[in-house]
Amino acid sequence: MTLEEIQTKLEAGIEGSTVTMEGDGCNCSTLVVSSVFEGMPLLARQKMVLAAVREDIDSGELHALSIKARTPEENS
């Protein structure tokens, strides 16, 4: 799985998001910025991000994903 494929899935799964990826296809980190995270606790944000790639994690295509999930205000 490529970083671009992961990025595309995250952007499709999280409304209005901007996604930045680092690492390799099976072990990577992401910064997801979206206003949908406004008022959400950190754990809920991470669960939302993981839900977008759950199939890939369950299948073993994606082994590890480090997540930073921020609102646009938190990222500026």
C-alpha positions as CSV (number, residue, x, y, z in Angstrom):
1,M,0.0,0.0,0.0
2,T,1.4,3.4,-1.0
3,L,1.3,6.6,1.0
4,E,-0.8,8.1,-1.8
5,E,-3.4,5.3,-1.5
6,I,-3.6,5.8,2.3
7,Q,-3.8,9.6,1.8
8,T,-6.7,9.2,-0.7
9,K,-8.6,6.9,1.7
10,L,-8.2,9.3,4.6
11,E,-9.2,12.3,2.5
12,A,-12.3,10.4,1.2
13,G,-13.2,9.2,4.7
14,I,-12.9,12.4,6.6
15,E,-14.9,15.4,5.4
16,G,-13.0,18.5,4.3
17,S,-9.6,17.0,5.4
18,T,-6.1,17.9,4.3
19,V,-3.8,14.9,4.8
20,T,0.0,14.8,5.0
21,M,1.8,11.4,5.0
22,E,5.3,10.3,6.0
23,G,7.0,6.9,6.2
24,D,6.5,3.9,4.0
25,G,3.4,2.0,2.9
26,C,3.1,-0.4,5.9
27,N,4.4,1.8,8.7
28,C,3.7,5.5,8.5
29,S,2.5,8.6,10.2
30,T,-0.2,11.1,9.2
31,L,-1.3,14.6,10.0
32,V,-5.1,15.0,9.3
33,V,-6.5,18.5,9.5
34,S,-10.2,19.0,9.4
35,S,-12.8,21.2,10.9
36,V,-14.9,18.1,11.6
37,F,-12.6,17.5,14.6
38,E,-13.8,20.7,16.3
39,G,-14.9,19.9,19.8
40,M,-14.0,16.2,19.6
41,P,-11.7,14.6,22.1
42,L,-8.4,13.2,20.9
43,L,-9.4,9.6,21.1
44,A,-12.6,10.2,19.0
45,R,-10.5,11.9,16.4
46,Q,-8.0,9.0,16.2
47,K,-10.9,6.5,16.0
48,M,-12.4,8.4,13.1
49,V,-9.0,8.4,11.3
50,L,-8.5,4.7,12.0
51,A,-12.0,3.9,10.7
52,A,-11.1,5.3,7.3
53,V,-8.3,2.7,6.9
54,R,-9.7,-0.1,9.1
55,E,-9.9,-2.7,6.2
56,D,-6.2,-2.1,5.4
57,I,-5.2,-2.5,9.0
58,D,-7.3,-5.7,9.4
59,S,-5.9,-7.2,6.3
60,G,-2.3,-6.4,7.3
61,E,-1.6,-4.1,4.4
62,L,-1.1,-1.3,6.8
63,H,0.8,-2.4,9.9
64,A,1.1,0.9,11.9
65,L,-0.2,4.4,11.6
66,S,0.8,7.2,13.9
67,I,-1.9,9.8,13.9
68,K,-2.1,13.5,14.5
69,A,-5.6,14.8,14.1
70,R,-6.1,18.6,14.3
71,T,-8.5,21.3,13.5
72,P,-7.3,24.1,11.1
73,E,-7.0,26.4,14.1
74,E,-4.8,23.9,16.0
75,N,-2.6,23.5,13.0
76,S,-1.8,27.1,12.3
